[in-house]
């Protein structure tokens, strides 16, 4: 890992075992999305980038877990942008009471 320059890593990369060499996956810290902490399904969100080709694919990393079951889904940049736009649009349809935090 020390043999890679800082230019090789995105500024948000954790520089852990997932990015120890060329053609590997860079991951950011995952951010919890739970408001109360008592949700059955926990959701966390982060960034990813794969070092392949002249334009590395990148986007959001969605992690969903229920107990010990953990699934990670890398969404490409186009999907990530669409998800951000569509989720805001859909949440607005729920009305102002859905936005209140307990």
Secondary structure, DSSP 4 states (H G I P E B T S, - for coil): -TTS-GGGS-TT---SGGGSSTT-EEE---EE--SSS--SSEEEEEEEEE--SSS--EEEEEEEEETTEEEEEEEEHHHHHHHHHHHHHHHHHH-GGGG---
